[in-house]
Amino acid sequence: MGTHHTGYCWHCYEWHGEALRAFAGTPPKGCQGCNRTFDELESLGGSADVRFGFHPKDGIYQVLGKACGCSDAYERKRLDLYGSTPYGQARKLAGAK
């Protein structure tokens, strides 16, 4: 998994940096889950409006694409985080598998 920095895999820590840059207005380079680039996600989604989910994991953020399904899959996998929240209820995540 690479070199560790403060207990995190270096690869994950680099993606955390992508998330922080995105919060500052720079689009992320792609999806951490499936490794598709921004351009690939743009083509996959059929739109220049490429969307991402920024999810907390082990104290850092991960960047997951919406068009590829990685962000939605993570939300369903983490019902402990999202299921009983207003966001989870609006997305109908409660009871999802």
BELWOWO-V513587 format. One record per helix or strand of 2 or more residues. SS is the DSSP state (~ for helix, > for strand). FROM is the first residue (numbers start at 1). TO is the last residue. If there is no record, write none. Layout:
BEGIN
((SS:FROM:TO) (SS:FROM:TO))
END
This chain:
BEGIN
((>:4:5) (>:8:9) (~:10:23) (~:38:45) (>:52:57) (>:60:65) (~:70:77) (~:79:82) (~:86:90))
END
